């Protein structure tokens, strides 16, 4: 049972004084090796463009945790004090080598395929005036090499309700981070620092922290099929603001790399699926989720869409 897989590298446009000297050596404690690590100041705060490879990694994995869709049908109206508990599972697609090569402005692959699933409990509580509070958080335990400390939250309400269909609104956000060995995994430590297999010049496993914060809102439409009342198709579309930060904590050949990367920007997302009423109180929901994510993987490469498509499922039970 897991939570999240996260990412990232170090590199980007310096927002501090981390500049590169003519010999490829950085000031402020930068490494002097011959790999890509030799051109960065390892103790600076860098802003990276929202279409950069590093930012793509942050927004990709933030999108995997988006509190979007998966709206179970309300069978007995919106009750104040109602409680629904659920269990959500999402598929994390395997990234190929090109997608994983996001370190140092798209030069070095990172260890991003540490898990194939995303799991979290979900709690929904009925509030006055037909509002509902939604909370979701993965267990904060180290699984598959990562430790998630994430909390997603939302507030939703129907806008229009008719006998066969409902239009709803949801606002949502997330705070927290994921910790893991993304820049210096165990798989590279058997190779010489600076070699092709260890271009980051790692000498021990890193303990990197990726902050996957976002805020957004979406509109949801659900339709109850008259001839099949237990089936409820639905769709949702929304906009998101992602505030991603990647804090490197990597032992490299010349010391500790504590580079900090940050990026901010907007994305769009959509989902569509179907809910099946197992009983009057239990529901199984499946959604397909997609978010277009633009990236320019090198200075000479075109800007392309490398979006996230995955499938998510939720089983929920309403107590009252």
SULCOR-V954341 format. One record per residue. N is the residue number from 0. RES is the residue in one small letter. SS is DSSP state (H for helix, E for strand, L for the rest). PHI is phi in degrees with one decimal (none if undefined). PSI is psi in degrees with one decimal (999 if undefined). Layout:
N	RES	SS	PHI	PSI
N	RES	SS	PHI	PSI
This chain:
0	x	L	none	127.9
1	x	L	-136.2	-169.2
2	x	L	-133.5	-88.6
3	x	L	-134.3	158.6
4	x	L	-120.9	128.9
5	x	L	-132.8	-164.5
6	x	L	-152.8	-175.6
7	x	L	116.5	177.0
8	x	L	-128.9	-161.4
9	x	L	-136.5	147.0
10	x	L	138.5	165.9
11	x	L	137.5	-162.0
12	x	E	-92.0	121.6
13	x	E	-67.4	135.2
14	x	L	-101.3	-5.2
15	x	L	-111.7	-138.7
16	x	L	-103.0	16.0
17	x	L	-74.7	89.2
18	x	L	-113.6	159.6
19	x	E	-98.8	131.2
20	x	L	-80.0	169.8
21	x	L	-64.6	-26.7
22	x	L	-88.1	2.6
23	x	L	85.6	9.6
24	x	L	-104.4	136.4
25	x	E	-95.3	158.0
26	x	L	-85.9	172.0
27	x	L	70.3	34.9
28	x	L	90.9	13.0
29	x	L	-69.1	159.0
30	x	L	-75.9	156.6
31	x	L	-114.5	16.3
32	x	L	-70.3	-178.3
33	x	L	-98.1	-3.4
34	x	L	-85.8	-172.3
35	x	H	-57.7	-24.9
36	x	H	-65.9	-13.6
37	x	H	-77.2	-5.0
38	x	H	-111.7	16.9
39	x	L	-129.9	147.6
40	x	L	-84.7	119.4
41	x	L	-85.3	10.9
42	x	L	-133.9	39.7
43	x	L	-125.3	166.2
44	x	E	-105.9	117.0
45	x	E	-113.8	134.1
46	x	E	-93.1	131.5
47	x	L	-116.1	140.0
48	x	L	-59.3	151.0
49	x	L	-68.1	-15.7
50	x	L	-101.8	6.4
51	x	L	-73.9	161.4
52	x	H	-59.7	-39.3
53	x	H	-64.2	-44.1
54	x	H	-66.6	-35.6
55	x	H	-58.0	-42.7
56	x	H	-60.7	-43.1
57	x	H	-65.7	-45.5
58	x	H	-74.6	-27.0
59	x	H	-63.6	-49.4
60	x	H	-79.0	-26.3
61	x	H	-63.1	-37.8
62	x	H	-67.5	-29.5
63	x	H	-65.3	-21.4
64	x	L	-103.2	8.5
65	x	L	-60.6	132.3
66	x	L	-83.5	72.8
67	x	L	-125.5	145.8
68	x	L	62.2	-148.0
69	x	L	49.8	47.9
70	x	L	-90.9	107.2
71	x	L	-70.1	143.6
72	x	L	-68.3	145.2
73	x	L	-90.8	116.6
74	x	L	-94.3	-19.1
75	x	L	-131.1	34.2
76	x	L	79.9	-179.4
77	x	L	-101.9	107.0
78	x	L	-102.4	135.7
79	x	L	-68.1	127.8
80	x	L	90.2	-1.0
81	x	L	-66.7	148.5
82	x	E	-131.6	126.1
83	x	E	-127.0	127.1
84	x	E	-110.1	146.2
85	x	E	-145.0	168.8
86	x	E	-133.7	116.2
87	x	E	-104.7	139.6
88	x	E	-135.5	132.4
89	x	E	-126.0	149.2
90	x	E	-88.4	131.2
91	x	L	-105.2	108.4
92	x	L	-61.6	146.4
93	x	L	-73.9	129.8
94	x	L	-89.1	137.8
95	x	L	-80.7	177.8
96	x	H	-60.5	-40.8
97	x	H	-62.5	-38.5
98	x	H	-71.9	-33.5
99	x	H	-78.6	-14.1
100	x	E	-84.2	81.7
101	x	E	-121.5	-8.3
102	x	H	-73.0	147.5
103	x	H	51.2	56.0
104	x	H	60.0	35.4
105	x	H	90.0	29.5
106	x	L	-109.5	-26.7
107	x	E	-124.7	130.6
108	x	E	-72.9	147.0
109	x	L	-116.9	161.0
110	x	L	-86.0	89.3
111	x	L	-109.1	-6.4
112	x	L	-103.1	50.4
113	x	L	-82.3	-15.5
114	x	L	-151.6	155.2
115	x	L	-109.9	0.5
116	x	E	-136.8	157.5
117	x	E	-129.9	124.1
118	x	E	-130.4	138.0
119	x	E	-159.7	143.4
120	x	E	-72.0	150.9
121	x	E	-130.9	134.7
122	x	E	-122.3	131.9
123	x	E	-124.0	127.4
124	x	E	-123.3	129.4
125	x	E	-74.3	132.8
126	x	L	-115.4	170.9
127	x	H	-61.0	158.8
128	x	H	60.1	34.4
129	x	H	68.1	12.3
130	x	E	-78.3	154.0
131	x	E	-134.5	139.6
132	x	E	-98.3	133.0
133	x	E	-120.1	130.2
134	x	E	-128.7	138.3
135	x	E	-147.2	134.6
136	x	E	-155.2	131.1
137	x	L	-72.4	154.4
138	x	L	-58.7	132.7
139	x	L	-83.0	53.0
140	x	L	-118.6	152.5
141	x	E	-76.5	115.4
142	x	E	-136.8	135.7
143	x	L	54.4	31.2
144	x	L	86.2	0.6
145	x	E	-126.0	149.7
146	x	E	-121.8	108.0
147	x	E	-87.1	138.8
148	x	E	-133.8	74.3
149	x	E	-122.6	144.8
150	x	E	-136.3	115.9
151	x	E	-102.8	143.8
152	x	E	-145.4	151.0
153	x	E	-152.7	160.8
154	x	E	-131.2	127.1
155	x	E	-135.4	158.6
156	x	E	-161.8	141.0
157	x	E	-69.0	141.4
158	x	E	-98.2	-47.0
159	x	E	-131.4	133.2
160	x	E	-127.1	127.1
161	x	L	-127.7	165.0
162	x	L	-54.4	-35.2
163	x	L	-108.1	-13.3
164	x	E	-147.3	160.3
165	x	E	-141.4	135.4
166	x	E	-110.9	122.9
167	x	E	-124.1	163.3
168	x	E	-122.5	143.8
169	x	E	-139.5	131.5
170	x	E	-108.0	142.5
171	x	E	-151.8	166.5
172	x	E	-163.0	174.8
173	x	E	-150.4	144.7
174	x	E	-128.8	161.0
175	x	E	116.0	-173.5
176	x	E	-151.5	172.8
177	x	E	-129.8	134.4
178	x	E	-113.5	136.7
179	x	E	-175.2	175.7
180	x	L	-94.5	80.7
181	x	L	-91.8	-41.2
182	x	L	-85.6	-33.0
183	x	L	-129.2	77.6
184	x	L	-76.5	166.6
185	x	H	-62.4	-25.9
186	x	H	-66.6	-18.5
187	x	H	-100.2	-7.2
188	x	L	-74.2	-17.3
189	x	L	-82.0	0.9
190	x	L	-110.9	154.7
191	x	L	-61.5	131.0
192	x	L	-56.6	130.8
193	x	L	92.0	-8.1
194	x	L	-75.1	173.7
195	x	H	-60.7	-34.9
196	x	H	-83.8	-12.2
197	x	H	-139.3	62.4
198	x	L	-71.8	-19.4
199	x	L	-81.0	-6.5
200	x	L	66.3	39.2
201	x	E	-74.3	143.8
202	x	L	-121.0	-8.4
203	x	L	-159.5	167.9
204	x	L	-68.1	141.3
205	x	L	-87.2	162.3
206	x	L	-127.1	70.7
207	x	E	-80.3	155.3
208	x	E	-129.5	122.2
209	x	E	-109.2	117.8
210	x	E	-88.2	121.3
211	x	E	-113.8	73.9
212	x	E	-100.5	142.7
213	x	E	-156.5	163.9
214	x	E	-143.0	145.9
215	x	E	-168.5	179.3
216	x	E	-150.6	153.3
217	x	E	-148.1	161.8
218	x	E	-112.2	138.1
219	x	E	-122.1	138.3
220	x	E	-125.1	129.3
221	x	E	-128.2	142.1
222	x	E	-132.4	127.0
223	x	E	-93.6	120.9
224	x	L	-73.7	119.4
225	x	L	-57.5	-40.4
226	x	L	-80.7	-12.7
227	x	L	-136.8	74.9
228	x	L	-63.8	-16.7
229	x	L	-83.4	-12.7
230	x	E	-102.5	129.7
231	x	E	-130.5	96.1
232	x	E	-68.4	151.0
233	x	E	-154.2	162.1
234	x	E	-149.0	155.3
235	x	E	-145.5	149.4
236	x	E	-143.3	138.6
237	x	E	-155.8	174.0
238	x	E	-122.3	148.3
239	x	E	-135.5	147.9
240	x	E	-114.9	118.6
241	x	E	-105.7	130.4
242	x	E	-120.4	94.1
243	x	E	-105.2	142.1
244	x	E	-136.2	135.8
245	x	E	-122.8	117.5
246	x	E	-104.0	111.8
247	x	L	-77.4	139.9
248	x	L	-141.6	75.4
249	x	E	-122.2	125.3
250	x	E	-75.1	112.0
251	x	E	-115.0	176.6
252	x	L	-57.6	-33.8
253	x	L	-104.0	15.6
254	x	E	135.7	-157.9
255	x	E	-95.7	125.9
256	x	E	-89.4	116.1
257	x	L	-122.8	40.8
258	x	L	-64.2	142.5
259	x	E	-119.9	126.9
260	x	E	-113.1	143.1
261	x	E	-143.5	152.0
262	x	E	-153.3	155.7
263	x	E	-145.3	146.8
264	x	E	173.0	178.0
265	x	E	-109.1	150.0
266	x	E	-137.2	165.2
267	x	E	-117.0	153.9
268	x	E	-148.2	156.6
269	x	E	-149.1	154.7
270	x	E	-147.9	156.1
271	x	E	-151.6	144.1
272	x	E	-172.5	-159.5
273	x	E	-148.9	144.0
274	x	E	-111.7	143.7
275	x	E	-124.1	124.0
276	x	E	-80.0	104.0
277	x	L	-68.2	-43.7
278	x	L	-140.6	-172.6
279	x	L	-64.6	-24.4
280	x	L	-117.0	-15.7
281	x	E	-109.2	138.8
282	x	E	-138.1	142.2
283	x	E	-115.4	127.3
284	x	E	-126.0	137.2
285	x	E	-128.6	133.5
286	x	E	-131.0	147.2
287	x	E	-102.6	130.0
288	x	E	-117.1	140.8
289	x	E	-144.3	138.1
290	x	E	-139.6	117.8
291	x	L	-69.6	132.4
292	x	L	-130.6	115.5
293	x	E	-89.8	143.5
294	x	E	-151.0	144.6
295	x	L	-117.9	104.8
296	x	L	-79.4	-12.9
297	x	L	-154.8	168.7
298	x	L	-63.2	-27.2
299	x	L	-101.1	-6.5
300	x	L	-82.7	151.8
301	x	L	-74.0	161.2
302	x	L	-79.8	121.8
303	x	E	-128.6	163.7
304	x	E	-96.4	116.5
305	x	L	-122.6	76.7
306	x	L	-82.3	171.1
307	x	E	-98.2	123.7
308	x	E	-122.9	125.1
309	x	E	-148.7	172.6
310	x	E	-117.8	136.7
311	x	E	-128.8	151.2
312	x	E	-136.5	149.2
313	x	E	-140.7	127.7
314	x	E	-111.8	128.8
315	x	E	-134.8	156.2
316	x	E	-140.3	130.4
317	x	E	-100.4	126.7
318	x	L	-86.9	-27.0
319	x	L	-161.4	999
